Amino acid sequence: MKRMMVCSMIEWLASFGATKSNGLTRLLYSKDMSAQQEMKAELEKENLITYFDSVGNLFGRLE
């Protein structure tokens, strides 16, 4: 069950920046942070504490 959930999450994340040729474009440090913001919201729904580090990596921590 968890394997299916992980696969679904990966496919969901890949939908951000998907190209017509089945590729993916998500440039580091671009102004489009939608994937990170959506992932942040999902982590918070699961009661994780979220934060970004100084270079923009998203972390979620369960306390």
N, CA, C and O atoms as a DFTB+ gen file, in Angstrom:
252 C
 N C O
     1  1       0.820      -1.194       0.000
     2  2       0.000       0.000       0.000
     3  2       0.865       1.260       0.000
     4  3       0.607       2.188      -0.765
     5  1       1.892       1.296       0.855
     6  2       2.755       2.466       0.907
     7  2       3.510       2.646      -0.394
     8  3       3.780       3.773      -0.808
     9  1       3.855       1.529      -1.047
    10  2       4.555       1.629      -2.336
    11  2       3.677       2.345      -3.358
    12  3       4.165       3.189      -4.110
    13  1       2.388       2.016      -3.392
    14  2       1.464       2.672      -4.317
    15  2       1.343       4.153      -3.978
    16  3       1.254       4.990      -4.876
    17  1       1.340       4.479      -2.695
    18  2       1.229       5.868      -2.285
    19  2       2.464       6.652      -2.729
    20  3       2.346       7.780      -3.210
    21  1       3.627       6.065      -2.571
    22  2       4.862       6.723      -2.986
    23  2       4.874       6.919      -4.498
    24  3       5.247       7.989      -4.980
    25  1       4.474       5.904      -5.245
    26  2       4.432       6.017      -6.709
    27  2       3.456       7.111      -7.139
    28  3       3.751       7.890      -8.046
    29  1       2.311       7.166      -6.495
    30  2       1.329       8.215      -6.812
    31  2       1.884       9.594      -6.510
    32  3       1.668      10.533      -7.276
    33  1       2.595       9.725      -5.401
    34  2       3.175      11.015      -5.027
    35  2       4.237      11.436      -6.039
    36  3       4.311      12.610      -6.401
    37  1       5.049      10.506      -6.492
    38  2       6.080      10.821      -7.485
    39  2       5.431      11.281      -8.786
    40  3       5.874      12.260      -9.388
    41  1       4.389      10.586      -9.221
    42  2       3.684      10.977     -10.450
    43  2       3.037      12.346     -10.278
    44  3       3.060      13.159     -11.201
    45  1       2.465      12.609      -9.115
    46  2       1.840      13.901      -8.834
    47  2       2.884      15.015      -8.904
    48  3       2.648      16.050      -9.528
    49  1       4.033      14.808      -8.267
    50  2       5.087      15.822      -8.311
    51  2       5.601      16.039      -9.725
    52  3       5.919      17.166     -10.106
    53  1       5.685      14.969     -10.502
    54  2       6.171      15.076     -11.878
    55  2       5.221      15.885     -12.755
    56  3       5.623      16.392     -13.802
    57  1       3.968      16.009     -12.336
    58  2       3.009      16.774     -13.143
    59  2       3.329      18.263     -13.136
    60  3       2.886      18.989     -14.026
    61  1       4.079      18.727     -12.162
    62  2       4.493      20.132     -12.119
    63  2       5.673      20.294     -13.061
    64  3       6.737      19.719     -12.831
    65  1       5.494      21.058     -14.099
    66  2       6.564      21.282     -15.061
    67  2       6.620      20.230     -16.155
    68  3       7.609      20.144     -16.884
    69  1       5.566      19.427     -16.278
    70  2       5.537      18.399     -17.324
    71  2       5.548      19.056     -18.701
    72  3       4.951      20.113     -18.905
    73  1       6.235      18.414     -19.638
    74  2       6.298      18.918     -21.009
    75  2       5.448      18.041     -21.918
    76  3       5.048      16.943     -21.531
    77  1       5.174      18.519     -23.114
    78  2       4.361      17.766     -24.078
    79  2       5.033      16.472     -24.521
    80  3       4.354      15.540     -24.951
    81  1       6.345      16.406     -24.422
    82  2       7.069      15.213     -24.874
    83  2       7.386      14.263     -23.712
    84  3       8.372      13.527     -23.754
    85  1       6.541      14.289     -22.678
    86  2       6.677      13.417     -21.505
    87  2       7.942      13.685     -20.702
    88  3       8.437      12.803     -20.000
    89  1       8.459      14.892     -20.804
    90  2       9.612      15.279     -20.011
    91  2       9.182      16.103     -18.818
    92  3       7.994      16.219     -18.514
    93  1      10.156      16.666     -18.154
    94  2       9.907      17.473     -16.981
    95  2      10.884      18.633     -16.958
    96  3      12.089      18.445     -17.126
    97  1      10.360      19.831     -16.750
    98  2      11.206      21.009     -16.627
    99  2      10.819      21.744     -15.360
   100  3       9.701      22.244     -15.238
   101  1      11.726      21.805     -14.437
   102  2      11.512      22.579     -13.223
   103  2      12.870      23.165     -12.858
   104  3      13.680      22.515     -12.198
   105  1      13.106      24.381     -13.287
   106  2      14.402      24.995     -13.099
   107  2      14.634      25.397     -11.649
   108  3      13.767      25.990     -11.007
   109  1      15.791      25.071     -11.158
   110  2      16.175      25.443      -9.805
   111  2      16.208      26.955      -9.685
   112  3      16.731      27.645     -10.560
   113  1      15.657      27.459      -8.618
   114  2      15.626      28.887      -8.310
   115  2      14.752      29.700      -9.258
   116  3      14.871      30.924      -9.307
   117  1      13.876      29.039     -10.012
   118  2      12.952      29.806     -10.842
   119  2      11.871      30.398      -9.946
   120  3      11.742      30.018      -8.782
   121  1      11.115      31.304     -10.479
   122  2      10.055      31.934      -9.691
   123  2       8.852      31.012      -9.517
   124  3       8.011      31.259      -8.653
   125  1       8.756      29.959     -10.319
   126  2       7.643      29.016     -10.196
   127  2       7.976      27.999      -9.110
   128  3       8.706      27.035      -9.340
   129  1       7.438      28.231      -7.954
   130  2       7.689      27.355      -6.812
   131  2       6.445      26.523      -6.501
   132  3       6.276      26.062      -5.372
   133  1       5.578      26.329      -7.488
   134  2       4.298      25.664      -7.223
   135  2       4.461      24.242      -6.704
   136  3       3.713      23.823      -5.821
   137  1       5.415      23.498      -7.229
   138  2       5.611      22.124      -6.759
   139  2       6.003      22.125      -5.288
   140  3       5.477      21.333      -4.506
   141  1       6.913      22.998      -4.909
   142  2       7.328      23.053      -3.508
   143  2       6.192      23.508      -2.604
   144  3       6.022      22.978      -1.507
   145  1       5.418      24.482      -3.054
   146  2       4.314      24.969      -2.226
   147  2       3.233      23.903      -2.062
   148  3       2.666      23.754      -0.980
   149  1       2.949      23.165      -3.128
   150  2       1.964      22.086      -3.034
   151  2       2.470      20.960      -2.135
   152  3       1.701      20.407      -1.349
   153  1       3.750      20.617      -2.242
   154  2       4.315      19.581      -1.384
   155  2       4.303      20.038       0.075
   156  3       4.019      19.246       0.973
   157  1       4.608      21.299       0.306
   158  2       4.559      21.858       1.659
   159  2       3.157      21.701       2.250
   160  3       3.010      21.305       3.406
   161  1       2.135      22.012       1.460
   162  2       0.750      21.881       1.908
   163  2       0.405      20.422       2.226
   164  3      -0.273      20.141       3.215
   165  1       0.872      19.502       1.386
   166  2       0.610      18.076       1.629
   167  2       1.287      17.599       2.912
   168  3       0.690      16.852       3.686
   169  1       2.521      18.023       3.139
   170  2       3.231      17.643       4.363
   171  2       2.527      18.197       5.599
   172  3       2.427      17.518       6.621
   173  1       2.048      19.414       5.500
   174  2       1.350      20.027       6.626
   175  2       0.018      19.335       6.901
   176  3      -0.410      19.266       8.053
   177  1      -0.646      18.820       5.863
   178  2      -1.879      18.042       6.061
   179  2      -1.607      16.796       6.893
   180  3      -2.483      16.312       7.611
   181  1      -0.378      16.279       6.789
   182  2       0.010      15.083       7.548
   183  2       0.652      15.456       8.885
   184  3       1.288      14.624       9.532
   185  1       0.477      16.715       9.290
   186  2       0.957      17.227      10.579
   187  2       2.476      17.233      10.718
   188  3       3.002      17.056      11.816
   189  1       3.170      17.433       9.621
   190  2       4.610      17.613       9.681
   191  2       4.915      19.099       9.797
   192  3       4.177      19.940       9.285
   193  1       5.997      19.404      10.469
   194  2       6.470      20.776      10.556
   195  2       7.347      21.011       9.342
   196  3       8.300      20.266       9.113
   197  1       7.039      22.037       8.561
   198  2       7.758      22.279       7.312
   199  2       8.610      23.530       7.414
   200  3       8.283      24.481       8.124
   201  1       9.709      23.498       6.683
   202  2      10.567      24.679       6.609
   203  2      11.470      24.570       5.386
   204  3      11.724      23.480       4.873
   205  1      11.940      25.710       4.938
   206  2      12.887      25.800       3.841
   207  2      14.246      26.194       4.418
   208  3      14.325      27.015       5.331
   209  1      15.310      25.606       3.882
   210  2      16.642      26.026       4.313
   211  2      17.073      27.248       3.518
   212  3      16.306      27.774       2.712
   213  1      18.281      27.692       3.742
   214  2      18.757      28.942       3.146
   215  2      18.898      28.888       1.624
   216  3      18.957      29.934       0.979
   217  1      18.954      27.692       1.041
   218  2      19.058      27.592      -0.421
   219  2      17.757      27.133      -1.071
   220  3      17.709      26.943      -2.287
   221  1      16.697      26.951      -0.276
   222  2      15.392      26.666      -0.845
   223  2      14.935      25.225      -0.802
   224  3      13.898      24.901      -1.382
   225  1      15.674      24.340      -0.132
   226  2      15.213      22.958       0.010
   227  2      14.072      22.905       1.011
   228  3      14.101      23.583       2.038
   229  1      13.067      22.096       0.706
   230  2      11.918      21.934       1.594
   231  2      12.140      20.728       2.491
   232  3      12.553      19.665       2.028
   233  1      11.864      20.900       3.768
   234  2      11.960      19.811       4.733
   235  2      10.643      19.667       5.448
   236  3       9.942      20.652       5.675
   237  1      10.299      18.441       5.805
   238  2       9.147      18.165       6.625
   239  2       9.577      17.276       7.780
   240  3      10.231      16.253       7.575
   241  1       9.210      17.664       8.990
   242  2       9.654      16.906      10.152
   243  2       8.459      16.531      11.020
   244  3       7.595      17.360      11.304
   245  1       8.426      15.288      11.429
   246  2       7.390      14.790      12.304
   247  2       7.888      14.902      13.737
   248  3       8.959      14.400      14.076
   249  1       7.113      15.555      14.559
   250  2       7.510      15.699      15.970
   251  2       6.530      15.016      16.865
   252  3       6.696      15.029      18.085
